[in-house]
Amino acid sequence: MWLVVGGPTVVVIASFVTLWLAIRTPDPVITEDYYQRGLDINKTLESPEKSLVPAMKGRNHAATPQTSPPR
């Protein structure tokens, strides 16, 4: 009997805990200029800065296949 009653009881308690958490910590509000901020981020990603050059070289080097040296 406890297995039949205990399962739904745990689910009901968990749903109330979830409701309490949802009411206690509301979602943050998105800023009004979220679209423009996204466009600005894309612009900065398209034009790599000089500080990113070593990282880009390392990424490109890691992506190239290794060739075995001639014997």
CHARMM internal coordinates of N, CA and C (Angstrom, degrees):
IC EDIT
DIST 1 N 1 CA 1.4392
DIST 1 CA 1 C 1.5261
ANGL 1 N 1 CA 1 C 110.79
DIST 1 C 2 N 1.3366
ANGL 1 CA 1 C 2 N 117.83
DIHE 1 N 1 CA 1 C 2 N -37.46
DIST 2 N 2 CA 1.4623
ANGL 1 C 2 N 2 CA 119.86
DIHE 1 CA 1 C 2 N 2 CA -178.43
DIST 2 CA 2 C 1.5213
ANGL 2 N 2 CA 2 C 112.01
DIHE 1 C 2 N 2 CA 2 C -65.38
DIST 2 C 3 N 1.3177
ANGL 2 CA 2 C 3 N 117.38
DIHE 2 N 2 CA 2 C 3 N -31.29
DIST 3 N 3 CA 1.4599
ANGL 2 C 3 N 3 CA 119.42
DIHE 2 CA 2 C 3 N 3 CA 177.50
DIST 3 CA 3 C 1.5224
ANGL 3 N 3 CA 3 C 111.32
DIHE 2 C 3 N 3 CA 3 C -68.65
DIST 3 C 4 N 1.3200
ANGL 3 CA 3 C 4 N 116.54
DIHE 3 N 3 CA 3 C 4 N -35.89
DIST 4 N 4 CA 1.4640
ANGL 3 C 4 N 4 CA 120.70
DIHE 3 CA 3 C 4 N 4 CA -179.27
DIST 4 CA 4 C 1.5260
ANGL 4 N 4 CA 4 C 110.44
DIHE 3 C 4 N 4 CA 4 C -73.19
DIST 4 C 5 N 1.3133
ANGL 4 CA 4 C 5 N 118.17
DIHE 4 N 4 CA 4 C 5 N -40.20
DIST 5 N 5 CA 1.4559
ANGL 4 C 5 N 5 CA 122.50
DIHE 4 CA 4 C 5 N 5 CA -177.76
DIST 5 CA 5 C 1.5312
ANGL 5 N 5 CA 5 C 110.89
DIHE 4 C 5 N 5 CA 5 C -85.71
DIST 5 C 6 N 1.3285
ANGL 5 CA 5 C 6 N 117.53
DIHE 5 N 5 CA 5 C 6 N -34.59
DIST 6 N 6 CA 1.4635
ANGL 5 C 6 N 6 CA 121.74
DIHE 5 CA 5 C 6 N 6 CA -174.75
DIST 6 CA 6 C 1.5174
ANGL 6 N 6 CA 6 C 113.27
DIHE 5 C 6 N 6 CA 6 C -67.27
DIST 6 C 7 N 1.3197
ANGL 6 CA 6 C 7 N 118.05
DIHE 6 N 6 CA 6 C 7 N -39.50
DIST 7 N 7 CA 1.4632
ANGL 6 C 7 N 7 CA 121.39
DIHE 6 CA 6 C 7 N 7 CA -178.79
DIST 7 CA 7 C 1.5175
ANGL 7 N 7 CA 7 C 112.69
DIHE 6 C 7 N 7 CA 7 C -59.68
DIST 7 C 8 N 1.3293
ANGL 7 CA 7 C 8 N 117.97
DIHE 7 N 7 CA 7 C 8 N -56.57
DIST 8 N 8 CA 1.4673
ANGL 7 C 8 N 8 CA 119.14
DIHE 7 CA 7 C 8 N 8 CA 178.36
DIST 8 CA 8 C 1.5374
ANGL 8 N 8 CA 8 C 112.84
DIHE 7 C 8 N 8 CA 8 C -62.78
DIST 8 C 9 N 1.3252
ANGL 8 CA 8 C 9 N 117.79
DIHE 8 N 8 CA 8 C 9 N -32.51
DIST 9 N 9 CA 1.4651
ANGL 8 C 9 N 9 CA 120.61
DIHE 8 CA 8 C 9 N 9 CA 178.61
DIST 9 CA 9 C 1.5214
ANGL 9 N 9 CA 9 C 110.88
DIHE 8 C 9 N 9 CA 9 C -64.00
DIST 9 C 10 N 1.3249
ANGL 9 CA 9 C 10 N 116.84
DIHE 9 N 9 CA 9 C 10 N -43.27
DIST 10 N 10 CA 1.4590
ANGL 9 C 10 N 10 CA 120.92
DIHE 9 CA 9 C 10 N 10 CA 178.24
DIST 10 CA 10 C 1.5258
ANGL 10 N 10 CA 10 C 110.54
DIHE 9 C 10 N 10 CA 10 C -63.39
DIST 10 C 11 N 1.3161
ANGL 10 CA 10 C 11 N 117.39
DIHE 10 N 10 CA 10 C 11 N -38.92
DIST 11 N 11 CA 1.4674
ANGL 10 C 11 N 11 CA 120.99
DIHE 10 CA 10 C 11 N 11 CA 179.64
DIST 11 CA 11 C 1.5304
ANGL 11 N 11 CA 11 C 110.69
DIHE 10 C 11 N 11 CA 11 C -66.19
DIST 11 C 12 N 1.3208
ANGL 11 CA 11 C 12 N 117.86
DIHE 11 N 11 CA 11 C 12 N -41.36
DIST 12 N 12 CA 1.4649
ANGL 11 C 12 N 12 CA 121.17
DIHE 11 CA 11 C 12 N 12 CA 179.26
DIST 12 CA 12 C 1.5243
ANGL 12 N 12 CA 12 C 110.16
DIHE 11 C 12 N 12 CA 12 C -65.47
DIST 12 C 13 N 1.3281
ANGL 12 CA 12 C 13 N 117.75
DIHE 12 N 12 CA 12 C 13 N -42.96
DIST 13 N 13 CA 1.4678
ANGL 12 C 13 N 13 CA 120.74
DIHE 12 CA 12 C 13 N 13 CA 178.44
DIST 13 CA 13 C 1.5265
ANGL 13 N 13 CA 13 C 110.24
DIHE 12 C 13 N 13 CA 13 C -63.50
DIST 13 C 14 N 1.3343
ANGL 13 CA 13 C 14 N 116.82
DIHE 13 N 13 CA 13 C 14 N -42.87
DIST 14 N 14 CA 1.4662
ANGL 13 C 14 N 14 CA 120.23
DIHE 13 CA 13 C 14 N 14 CA 179.31
DIST 14 CA 14 C 1.5266
ANGL 14 N 14 CA 14 C 110.84
DIHE 13 C 14 N 14 CA 14 C -63.94
DIST 14 C 15 N 1.3118
ANGL 14 CA 14 C 15 N 118.42
DIHE 14 N 14 CA 14 C 15 N -35.37
DIST 15 N 15 CA 1.4674
ANGL 14 C 15 N 15 CA 120.04
DIHE 14 CA 14 C 15 N 15 CA 178.94
DIST 15 CA 15 C 1.5222
ANGL 15 N 15 CA 15 C 111.06
DIHE 14 C 15 N 15 CA 15 C -67.96
DIST 15 C 16 N 1.3379
ANGL 15 CA 15 C 16 N 117.86
DIHE 15 N 15 CA 15 C 16 N -36.97
DIST 16 N 16 CA 1.4622
ANGL 15 C 16 N 16 CA 119.66
DIHE 15 CA 15 C 16 N 16 CA 176.62
DIST 16 CA 16 C 1.5307
ANGL 16 N 16 CA 16 C 111.65
DIHE 15 C 16 N 16 CA 16 C -68.28
DIST 16 C 17 N 1.3224
ANGL 16 CA 16 C 17 N 117.10
DIHE 16 N 16 CA 16 C 17 N -37.05
DIST 17 N 17 CA 1.4602
ANGL 16 C 17 N 17 CA 120.25
DIHE 16 CA 16 C 17 N 17 CA 176.17
DIST 17 CA 17 C 1.5238
ANGL 17 N 17 CA 17 C 109.71
DIHE 16 C 17 N 17 CA 17 C -64.19
DIST 17 C 18 N 1.3192
ANGL 17 CA 17 C 18 N 117.27
DIHE 17 N 17 CA 17 C 18 N -41.83
DIST 18 N 18 CA 1.4628
ANGL 17 C 18 N 18 CA 120.81
DIHE 17 CA 17 C 18 N 18 CA 177.91
DIST 18 CA 18 C 1.5255
ANGL 18 N 18 CA 18 C 110.99
DIHE 17 C 18 N 18 CA 18 C -64.15
DIST 18 C 19 N 1.3052
ANGL 18 CA 18 C 19 N 118.29
DIHE 18 N 18 CA 18 C 19 N -41.18
DIST 19 N 19 CA 1.4611
ANGL 18 C 19 N 19 CA 122.17
DIHE 18 CA 18 C 19 N 19 CA 176.97
DIST 19 CA 19 C 1.5229
ANGL 19 N 19 CA 19 C 110.61
DIHE 18 C 19 N 19 CA 19 C -62.15
DIST 19 C 20 N 1.3308
ANGL 19 CA 19 C 20 N 117.34
DIHE 19 N 19 CA 19 C 20 N -43.78
DIST 20 N 20 CA 1.4582
ANGL 19 C 20 N 20 CA 121.64
DIHE 19 CA 19 C 20 N 20 CA 179.31
DIST 20 CA 20 C 1.5321
ANGL 20 N 20 CA 20 C 110.79
DIHE 19 C 20 N 20 CA 20 C -61.76
DIST 20 C 21 N 1.3361
ANGL 20 CA 20 C 21 N 116.56
DIHE 20 N 20 CA 20 C 21 N -43.24
DIST 21 N 21 CA 1.4626
ANGL 20 C 21 N 21 CA 119.65
DIHE 20 CA 20 C 21 N 21 CA 178.15
DIST 21 CA 21 C 1.5299
ANGL 21 N 21 CA 21 C 111.67
DIHE 20 C 21 N 21 CA 21 C -64.62
DIST 21 C 22 N 1.3267
ANGL 21 CA 21 C 22 N 117.44
DIHE 21 N 21 CA 21 C 22 N -38.99
DIST 22 N 22 CA 1.4612
ANGL 21 C 22 N 22 CA 121.20
DIHE 21 CA 21 C 22 N 22 CA -179.41
DIST 22 CA 22 C 1.5232
ANGL 22 N 22 CA 22 C 111.29
DIHE 21 C 22 N 22 CA 22 C -66.31
DIST 22 C 23 N 1.3084
ANGL 22 CA 22 C 23 N 117.51
DIHE 22 N 22 CA 22 C 23 N -37.16
DIST 23 N 23 CA 1.4628
ANGL 22 C 23 N 23 CA 120.69
DIHE 22 CA 22 C 23 N 23 CA 179.96
DIST 23 CA 23 C 1.5330
ANGL 23 N 23 CA 23 C 110.38
DIHE 22 C 23 N 23 CA 23 C -76.41
DIST 23 C 24 N 1.3267
ANGL 23 CA 23 C 24 N 117.12
DIHE 23 N 23 CA 23 C 24 N -37.70
DIST 24 N 24 CA 1.4613
ANGL 23 C 24 N 24 CA 121.43
DIHE 23 CA 23 C 24 N 24 CA -176.67
DIST 24 CA 24 C 1.5207
ANGL 24 N 24 CA 24 C 112.91
DIHE 23 C 24 N 24 CA 24 C -70.37
DIST 24 C 25 N 1.3308
ANGL 24 CA 24 C 25 N 118.17
DIHE 24 N 24 CA 24 C 25 N -37.64
DIST 25 N 25 CA 1.4628
ANGL 24 C 25 N 25 CA 121.87
DIHE 24 CA 24 C 25 N 25 CA -177.05
DIST 25 CA 25 C 1.5287
ANGL 25 N 25 CA 25 C 109.14
DIHE 24 C 25 N 25 CA 25 C -123.30
DIST 25 C 26 N 1.3377
ANGL 25 CA 25 C 26 N 117.42
DIHE 25 N 25 CA 25 C 26 N 87.94
DIST 26 N 26 CA 1.4694
ANGL 25 C 26 N 26 CA 119.64
DIHE 25 CA 25 C 26 N 26 CA -179.36
DIST 26 CA 26 C 1.5286
ANGL 26 N 26 CA 26 C 111.52
DIHE 25 C 26 N 26 CA 26 C -70.33
DIST 26 C 27 N 1.3020
ANGL 26 CA 26 C 27 N 116.03
DIHE 26 N 26 CA 26 C 27 N 159.91
DIST 27 N 27 CA 1.4567
ANGL 26 C 27 N 27 CA 121.80
DIHE 26 CA 26 C 27 N 27 CA 178.88
DIST 27 CA 27 C 1.5290
ANGL 27 N 27 CA 27 C 109.82
DIHE 26 C 27 N 27 CA 27 C -68.26
DIST 27 C 28 N 1.3400
ANGL 27 CA 27 C 28 N 116.66
DIHE 27 N 27 CA 27 C 28 N 146.59
DIST 28 N 28 CA 1.4694
ANGL 27 C 28 N 28 CA 118.12
DIHE 27 CA 27 C 28 N 28 CA 178.23
DIST 28 CA 28 C 1.5260
ANGL 28 N 28 CA 28 C 110.88
DIHE 27 C 28 N 28 CA 28 C -71.49
DIST 28 C 29 N 1.3163
ANGL 28 CA 28 C 29 N 114.99
DIHE 28 N 28 CA 28 C 29 N 151.47
DIST 29 N 29 CA 1.4559
ANGL 28 C 29 N 29 CA 121.30
DIHE 28 CA 28 C 29 N 29 CA -179.88
DIST 29 CA 29 C 1.5244
ANGL 29 N 29 CA 29 C 108.92
DIHE 28 C 29 N 29 CA 29 C -81.50
DIST 29 C 30 N 1.3206
ANGL 29 CA 29 C 30 N 115.86
DIHE 29 N 29 CA 29 C 30 N 136.30
DIST 30 N 30 CA 1.4598
ANGL 29 C 30 N 30 CA 121.04
DIHE 29 CA 29 C 30 N 30 CA 177.16
DIST 30 CA 30 C 1.5253
ANGL 30 N 30 CA 30 C 108.16
DIHE 29 C 30 N 30 CA 30 C -78.93
DIST 30 C 31 N 1.3280
ANGL 30 CA 30 C 31 N 115.59
DIHE 30 N 30 CA 30 C 31 N 139.20
DIST 31 N 31 CA 1.4616
ANGL 30 C 31 N 31 CA 118.92
DIHE 30 CA 30 C 31 N 31 CA 179.94
DIST 31 CA 31 C 1.5246
ANGL 31 N 31 CA 31 C 110.14
DIHE 30 C 31 N 31 CA 31 C -67.60
DIST 31 C 32 N 1.3113
ANGL 31 CA 31 C 32 N 114.74
DIHE 31 N 31 CA 31 C 32 N 158.14
DIST 32 N 32 CA 1.4626
ANGL 31 C 32 N 32 CA 120.44
DIHE 31 CA 31 C 32 N 32 CA -177.47
DIST 32 CA 32 C 1.5228
ANGL 32 N 32 CA 32 C 112.44
DIHE 31 C 32 N 32 CA 32 C -68.03
DIST 32 C 33 N 1.3407
ANGL 32 CA 32 C 33 N 117.45
DIHE 32 N 32 CA 32 C 33 N -29.06
DIST 33 N 33 CA 1.4630
ANGL 32 C 33 N 33 CA 120.16
DIHE 32 CA 32 C 33 N 33 CA -176.89
DIST 33 CA 33 C 1.5336
ANGL 33 N 33 CA 33 C 111.87
DIHE 32 C 33 N 33 CA 33 C -102.41
DIST 33 C 34 N 1.3270
ANGL 33 CA 33 C 34 N 117.47
DIHE 33 N 33 CA 33 C 34 N 37.25
DIST 34 N 34 CA 1.4569
ANGL 33 C 34 N 34 CA 120.93
DIHE 33 CA 33 C 34 N 34 CA -178.06
DIST 34 CA 34 C 1.5298
ANGL 34 N 34 CA 34 C 111.97
DIHE 33 C 34 N 34 CA 34 C -62.71
DIST 34 C 35 N 1.3171
ANGL 34 CA 34 C 35 N 117.48
DIHE 34 N 34 CA 34 C 35 N -34.85
DIST 35 N 35 CA 1.4621
ANGL 34 C 35 N 35 CA 120.39
DIHE 34 CA 34 C 35 N 35 CA -179.00
DIST 35 CA 35 C 1.5272
ANGL 35 N 35 CA 35 C 110.86
DIHE 34 C 35 N 35 CA 35 C -67.93
DIST 35 C 36 N 1.3237
ANGL 35 CA 35 C 36 N 115.98
DIHE 35 N 35 CA 35 C 36 N -44.15
DIST 36 N 36 CA 1.4700
ANGL 35 C 36 N 36 CA 119.91
DIHE 35 CA 35 C 36 N 36 CA 179.28
DIST 36 CA 36 C 1.5248
ANGL 36 N 36 CA 36 C 110.50
DIHE 35 C 36 N 36 CA 36 C -65.25
DIST 36 C 37 N 1.3216
ANGL 36 CA 36 C 37 N 118.01
DIHE 36 N 36 CA 36 C 37 N -37.74
DIST 37 N 37 CA 1.4645
ANGL 36 C 37 N 37 CA 120.74
DIHE 36 CA 36 C 37 N 37 CA 177.53
DIST 37 CA 37 C 1.5253
ANGL 37 N 37 CA 37 C 110.64
DIHE 36 C 37 N 37 CA 37 C -62.99
DIST 37 C 38 N 1.3092
ANGL 37 CA 37 C 38 N 117.13
DIHE 37 N 37 CA 37 C 38 N -39.49
DIST 38 N 38 CA 1.4594
ANGL 37 C 38 N 38 CA 120.44
DIHE 37 CA 37 C 38 N 38 CA 177.00
DIST 38 CA 38 C 1.5139
ANGL 38 N 38 CA 38 C 112.15
DIHE 37 C 38 N 38 CA 38 C -63.76
DIST 38 C 39 N 1.3287
ANGL 38 CA 38 C 39 N 116.23
DIHE 38 N 38 CA 38 C 39 N -41.44
DIST 39 N 39 CA 1.4673
ANGL 38 C 39 N 39 CA 119.88
DIHE 38 CA 38 C 39 N 39 CA 176.84
DIST 39 CA 39 C 1.5219
ANGL 39 N 39 CA 39 C 111.22
DIHE 38 C 39 N 39 CA 39 C -63.02
DIST 39 C 40 N 1.3373
ANGL 39 CA 39 C 40 N 117.30
DIHE 39 N 39 CA 39 C 40 N -39.96
DIST 40 N 40 CA 1.4610
ANGL 39 C 40 N 40 CA 120.87
DIHE 39 CA 39 C 40 N 40 CA 178.43
DIST 40 CA 40 C 1.5172
ANGL 40 N 40 CA 40 C 111.45
DIHE 39 C 40 N 40 CA 40 C -64.54
DIST 40 C 41 N 1.3186
ANGL 40 CA 40 C 41 N 117.21
DIHE 40 N 40 CA 40 C 41 N -39.44
DIST 41 N 41 CA 1.4656
ANGL 40 C 41 N 41 CA 120.62
DIHE 40 CA 40 C 41 N 41 CA 177.45
DIST 41 CA 41 C 1.5183
ANGL 41 N 41 CA 41 C 110.16
DIHE 40 C 41 N 41 CA 41 C -63.38
DIST 41 C 42 N 1.3159
ANGL 41 CA 41 C 42 N 117.41
DIHE 41 N 41 CA 41 C 42 N -42.63
DIST 42 N 42 CA 1.4620
ANGL 41 C 42 N 42 CA 120.36
DIHE 41 CA 41 C 42 N 42 CA 178.62
DIST 42 CA 42 C 1.5201
ANGL 42 N 42 CA 42 C 111.55
DIHE 41 C 42 N 42 CA 42 C -63.01
DIST 42 C 43 N 1.3314
ANGL 42 CA 42 C 43 N 117.34
DIHE 42 N 42 CA 42 C 43 N -37.52
DIST 43 N 43 CA 1.4656
ANGL 42 C 43 N 43 CA 119.97
DIHE 42 CA 42 C 43 N 43 CA 178.62
DIST 43 CA 43 C 1.5247
ANGL 43 N 43 CA 43 C 111.18
DIHE 42 C 43 N 43 CA 43 C -64.82
DIST 43 C 44 N 1.3322
ANGL 43 CA 43 C 44 N 117.04
DIHE 43 N 43 CA 43 C 44 N -39.98
DIST 44 N 44 CA 1.4663
ANGL 43 C 44 N 44 CA 119.20
DIHE 43 CA 43 C 44 N 44 CA 179.80
DIST 44 CA 44 C 1.5259
ANGL 44 N 44 CA 44 C 110.69
DIHE 43 C 44 N 44 CA 44 C -70.47
DIST 44 C 45 N 1.3119
ANGL 44 CA 44 C 45 N 117.78
DIHE 44 N 44 CA 44 C 45 N -29.92
DIST 45 N 45 CA 1.4662
ANGL 44 C 45 N 45 CA 119.86
DIHE 44 CA 44 C 45 N 45 CA 178.63
DIST 45 CA 45 C 1.5214
ANGL 45 N 45 CA 45 C 111.51
DIHE 44 C 45 N 45 CA 45 C -75.29
DIST 45 C 46 N 1.3312
ANGL 45 CA 45 C 46 N 117.53
DIHE 45 N 45 CA 45 C 46 N -30.13
DIST 46 N 46 CA 1.4604
ANGL 45 C 46 N 46 CA 120.70
DIHE 45 CA 45 C 46 N 46 CA -179.00
DIST 46 CA 46 C 1.5244
ANGL 46 N 46 CA 46 C 112.07
DIHE 45 C 46 N 46 CA 46 C -73.69
DIST 46 C 47 N 1.3122
ANGL 46 CA 46 C 47 N 118.23
DIHE 46 N 46 CA 46 C 47 N -31.99
DIST 47 N 47 CA 1.4629
ANGL 46 C 47 N 47 CA 121.14
DIHE 46 CA 46 C 47 N 47 CA -179.34
DIST 47 CA 47 C 1.5266
ANGL 47 N 47 CA 47 C 109.22
DIHE 46 C 47 N 47 CA 47 C -105.86
DIST 47 C 48 N 1.3450
ANGL 47 CA 47 C 48 N 116.98
DIHE 47 N 47 CA 47 C 48 N 94.42
DIST 48 N 48 CA 1.4621
ANGL 47 C 48 N 48 CA 118.29
DIHE 47 CA 47 C 48 N 48 CA -177.03
DIST 48 CA 48 C 1.5211
ANGL 48 N 48 CA 48 C 111.23
DIHE 47 C 48 N 48 CA 48 C -68.41
DIST 48 C 49 N 1.2986
ANGL 48 CA 48 C 49 N 114.63
DIHE 48 N 48 CA 48 C 49 N 139.83
DIST 49 N 49 CA 1.4548
ANGL 48 C 49 N 49 CA 120.40
DIHE 48 CA 48 C 49 N 49 CA 178.81
DIST 49 CA 49 C 1.5240
ANGL 49 N 49 CA 49 C 109.43
DIHE 48 C 49 N 49 CA 49 C -84.57
DIST 49 C 50 N 1.3151
ANGL 49 CA 49 C 50 N 115.84
DIHE 49 N 49 CA 49 C 50 N 166.86
DIST 50 N 50 CA 1.4558
ANGL 49 C 50 N 50 CA 119.55
DIHE 49 CA 49 C 50 N 50 CA -179.95
DIST 50 CA 50 C 1.5179
ANGL 50 N 50 CA 50 C 111.36
DIHE 49 C 50 N 50 CA 50 C -66.22
DIST 50 C 51 N 1.3137
ANGL 50 CA 50 C 51 N 117.70
DIHE 50 N 50 CA 50 C 51 N -26.35
DIST 51 N 51 CA 1.4593
ANGL 50 C 51 N 51 CA 119.69
DIHE 50 CA 50 C 51 N 51 CA 179.65
DIST 51 CA 51 C 1.5251
ANGL 51 N 51 CA 51 C 111.83
DIHE 50 C 51 N 51 CA 51 C -70.10
DIST 51 C 52 N 1.3225
ANGL 51 CA 51 C 52 N 117.42
DIHE 51 N 51 CA 51 C 52 N -19.47
DIST 52 N 52 CA 1.4589
ANGL 51 C 52 N 52 CA 121.09
DIHE 51 CA 51 C 52 N 52 CA 179.94
DIST 52 CA 52 C 1.5200
ANGL 52 N 52 CA 52 C 113.10
DIHE 51 C 52 N 52 CA 52 C -90.88
DIST 52 C 53 N 1.3272
ANGL 52 CA 52 C 53 N 118.06
DIHE 52 N 52 CA 52 C 53 N -5.33
DIST 53 N 53 CA 1.4601
ANGL 52 C 53 N 53 CA 120.90
DIHE 52 CA 52 C 53 N 53 CA -175.91
DIST 53 CA 53 C 1.5289
ANGL 53 N 53 CA 53 C 112.20
DIHE 52 C 53 N 53 CA 53 C -59.66
DIST 53 C 54 N 1.3421
ANGL 53 CA 53 C 54 N 121.48
DIHE 53 N 53 CA 53 C 54 N -46.14
DIST 54 N 54 CA 1.4591
ANGL 53 C 54 N 54 CA 119.43
DIHE 53 CA 53 C 54 N 54 CA 178.37
DIST 54 CA 54 C 1.5308
ANGL 54 N 54 CA 54 C 112.94
DIHE 53 C 54 N 54 CA 54 C -61.03
DIST 54 C 55 N 1.3135
ANGL 54 CA 54 C 55 N 116.39
DIHE 54 N 54 CA 54 C 55 N -37.20
DIST 55 N 55 CA 1.4588
ANGL 54 C 55 N 55 CA 119.23
DIHE 54 CA 54 C 55 N 55 CA 178.92
DIST 55 CA 55 C 1.5259
ANGL 55 N 55 CA 55 C 110.92
DIHE 54 C 55 N 55 CA 55 C -66.95
DIST 55 C 56 N 1.3132
ANGL 55 CA 55 C 56 N 116.51
DIHE 55 N 55 CA 55 C 56 N -39.58
DIST 56 N 56 CA 1.4627
ANGL 55 C 56 N 56 CA 119.67
DIHE 55 CA 55 C 56 N 56 CA 179.46
DIST 56 CA 56 C 1.5234
ANGL 56 N 56 CA 56 C 110.37
DIHE 55 C 56 N 56 CA 56 C -66.10
DIST 56 C 57 N 1.3470
ANGL 56 CA 56 C 57 N 117.11
DIHE 56 N 56 CA 56 C 57 N -40.49
DIST 57 N 57 CA 1.4602
ANGL 56 C 57 N 57 CA 119.49
DIHE 56 CA 56 C 57 N 57 CA 178.41
DIST 57 CA 57 C 1.5149
ANGL 57 N 57 CA 57 C 110.62
DIHE 56 C 57 N 57 CA 57 C -64.18
DIST 57 C 58 N 1.3239
ANGL 57 CA 57 C 58 N 117.10
DIHE 57 N 57 CA 57 C 58 N -41.14
DIST 58 N 58 CA 1.4555
ANGL 57 C 58 N 58 CA 120.36
DIHE 57 CA 57 C 58 N 58 CA 178.35
DIST 58 CA 58 C 1.5157
ANGL 58 N 58 CA 58 C 112.03
DIHE 57 C 58 N 58 CA 58 C -64.20
DIST 58 C 59 N 1.3229
ANGL 58 CA 58 C 59 N 116.11
DIHE 58 N 58 CA 58 C 59 N -39.63
DIST 59 N 59 CA 1.4594
ANGL 58 C 59 N 59 CA 119.83
DIHE 58 CA 58 C 59 N 59 CA 178.40
DIST 59 CA 59 C 1.5198
ANGL 59 N 59 CA 59 C 110.63
DIHE 58 C 59 N 59 CA 59 C -65.34
DIST 59 C 60 N 1.3321
ANGL 59 CA 59 C 60 N 115.89
DIHE 59 N 59 CA 59 C 60 N -43.85
DIST 60 N 60 CA 1.4551
ANGL 59 C 60 N 60 CA 119.20
DIHE 59 CA 59 C 60 N 60 CA -179.76
DIST 60 CA 60 C 1.5213
ANGL 60 N 60 CA 60 C 111.18
DIHE 59 C 60 N 60 CA 60 C -66.44
DIST 60 C 61 N 1.3347
ANGL 60 CA 60 C 61 N 116.48
DIHE 60 N 60 CA 60 C 61 N -36.52
DIST 61 N 61 CA 1.4607
ANGL 60 C 61 N 61 CA 119.72
DIHE 60 CA 60 C 61 N 61 CA 179.15
DIST 61 CA 61 C 1.5271
ANGL 61 N 61 CA 61 C 110.56
DIHE 60 C 61 N 61 CA 61 C -66.70
DIST 61 C 62 N 1.3180
ANGL 61 CA 61 C 62 N 116.63
DIHE 61 N 61 CA 61 C 62 N -38.73
DIST 62 N 62 CA 1.4597
ANGL 61 C 62 N 62 CA 119.96
DIHE 61 CA 61 C 62 N 62 CA -179.96
DIST 62 CA 62 C 1.5249
ANGL 62 N 62 CA 62 C 111.69
DIHE 61 C 62 N 62 CA 62 C -68.73
DIST 62 C 63 N 1.3310
ANGL 62 CA 62 C 63 N 117.16
DIHE 62 N 62 CA 62 C 63 N -25.52
DIST 63 N 63 CA 1.4572
ANGL 62 C 63 N 63 CA 120.52
DIHE 62 CA 62 C 63 N 63 CA -177.43
DIST 63 CA 63 C 1.5217
ANGL 63 N 63 CA 63 C 112.71
DIHE 62 C 63 N 63 CA 63 C -85.31
DIST 63 C 64 N 1.3276
ANGL 63 CA 63 C 64 N 117.19
DIHE 63 N 63 CA 63 C 64 N -15.84
DIST 64 N 64 CA 1.4782
ANGL 63 C 64 N 64 CA 118.73
DIHE 63 CA 63 C 64 N 64 CA -179.04
DIST 64 CA 64 C 1.5207
ANGL 64 N 64 CA 64 C 109.52
DIHE 63 C 64 N 64 CA 64 C -80.18
DIST 64 C 65 N 1.3114
ANGL 64 CA 64 C 65 N 117.08
DIHE 64 N 64 CA 64 C 65 N 141.29
DIST 65 N 65 CA 1.4708
ANGL 64 C 65 N 65 CA 119.49
DIHE 64 CA 64 C 65 N 65 CA -179.90
DIST 65 CA 65 C 1.5304
ANGL 65 N 65 CA 65 C 110.80
DIHE 64 C 65 N 65 CA 65 C -70.91
DIST 65 C 66 N 1.3013
ANGL 65 CA 65 C 66 N 115.15
DIHE 65 N 65 CA 65 C 66 N 147.99
DIST 66 N 66 CA 1.4536
ANGL 65 C 66 N 66 CA 120.78
DIHE 65 CA 65 C 66 N 66 CA 178.82
DIST 66 CA 66 C 1.5422
ANGL 66 N 66 CA 66 C 109.28
DIHE 65 C 66 N 66 CA 66 C -82.61
DIST 66 C 67 N 1.3004
ANGL 66 CA 66 C 67 N 116.13
DIHE 66 N 66 CA 66 C 67 N 135.25
DIST 67 N 67 CA 1.4589
ANGL 66 C 67 N 67 CA 120.66
DIHE 66 CA 66 C 67 N 67 CA 175.37
DIST 67 CA 67 C 1.5196
ANGL 67 N 67 CA 67 C 107.67
DIHE 66 C 67 N 67 CA 67 C -109.05
DIST 67 C 68 N 1.2893
ANGL 67 CA 67 C 68 N 115.73
DIHE 67 N 67 CA 67 C 68 N 140.69
DIST 68 N 68 CA 1.4583
ANGL 67 C 68 N 68 CA 118.81
DIHE 67 CA 67 C 68 N 68 CA -179.17
DIST 68 CA 68 C 1.5439
ANGL 68 N 68 CA 68 C 108.90
DIHE 67 C 68 N 68 CA 68 C -79.03
DIST 68 C 69 N 1.3345
ANGL 68 CA 68 C 69 N 117.35
DIHE 68 N 68 CA 68 C 69 N 143.31
DIST 69 N 69 CA 1.4635
ANGL 68 C 69 N 69 CA 120.26
DIHE 68 CA 68 C 69 N 69 CA -177.75
DIST 69 CA 69 C 1.5375
ANGL 69 N 69 CA 69 C 110.40
DIHE 68 C 69 N 69 CA 69 C -69.32
DIST 69 C 70 N 1.3120
ANGL 69 CA 69 C 70 N 117.56
DIHE 69 N 69 CA 69 C 70 N 149.62
DIST 70 N 70 CA 1.4668
ANGL 69 C 70 N 70 CA 119.91
DIHE 69 CA 69 C 70 N 70 CA 179.43
DIST 70 CA 70 C 1.5295
ANGL 70 N 70 CA 70 C 110.54
DIHE 69 C 70 N 70 CA 70 C -67.04
DIST 70 C 71 N 1.3158
ANGL 70 CA 70 C 71 N 115.47
DIHE 70 N 70 CA 70 C 71 N 146.58
DIST 71 N 71 CA 1.4810
ANGL 70 C 71 N 71 CA 120.01
DIHE 70 CA 70 C 71 N 71 CA -179.15
DIST 71 CA 71 C 1.4798
ANGL 71 N 71 CA 71 C 111.68
DIHE 70 C 71 N 71 CA 71 C -98.34
END
COOR INIT
IC SEED 1 N 1 CA 1 C
IC BUILD
